[in-house]
Amino acid sequence: MNAFNQLKYRIIIYISFTILIIVGYSFFLNSSRIGNKAPIFTVKLIDQSDYSLLESRGNYILLDFWGSWCSRCLSEIPELIQIKNKFKSSYFDQKSKLEILTIAFEKKGDNWTKVAEKFHFDWKLQAVQFHNFVLNSPLANQYGVTEVPSKFLIDPNGLIILSNTSFSEIEKYLDSKKL
């Protein structure tokens, strides 16, 4: 390899490496960090109505990304149901309520309906998105979700207060804000 080709090769490697670092940095430095405004989105709910995150402004929002194929998601569902039941009649600071929004990432089929029926998902804010990989979802990318389950708690002002957290941490936080 002559000197010109070596230089060209090094420049291509350098540019590729720089692009990789920039893309990686922007992916991991997304807006789903605690204290940032929650990315606004609109989804089609399972009842075929459109829902925008802005509709829940003024309330706490428990945003739960899950999948029927995910054993960890399934094992955590009883905790989600417990939180729903515990706080369904509660008021928090700013006279806010808790709204639960579950978004299932599925490859195909209707396994999510079997799970929802088995565990009696009775809240209105349920959505399903079909993607071969979680990373193919623009919504998952907005929140930096690379795997499920992933949970976020958004405050009445639209700020992320808990990110990629556990149901026990969500419950503990809500207990501290309960009126």
Secondary structure, DSSP 8 states (H G I E B T S, - for coil): --HHHHHHHHHHHHHHHHHHHHHHHHHHS-TTSTTSB----EEEBTTS-EEEGGGGTTSEEEEEEE-TT-HHHHHHHHHHHHHHHHHTT--BGGGB-EEEEEEEEESSSSHHHHHHHHTT---S-EEEEE-SSGGG-HHHHHHT--SSSEEEEE-TTSBEEEES--HHHHHHHHHHHB-
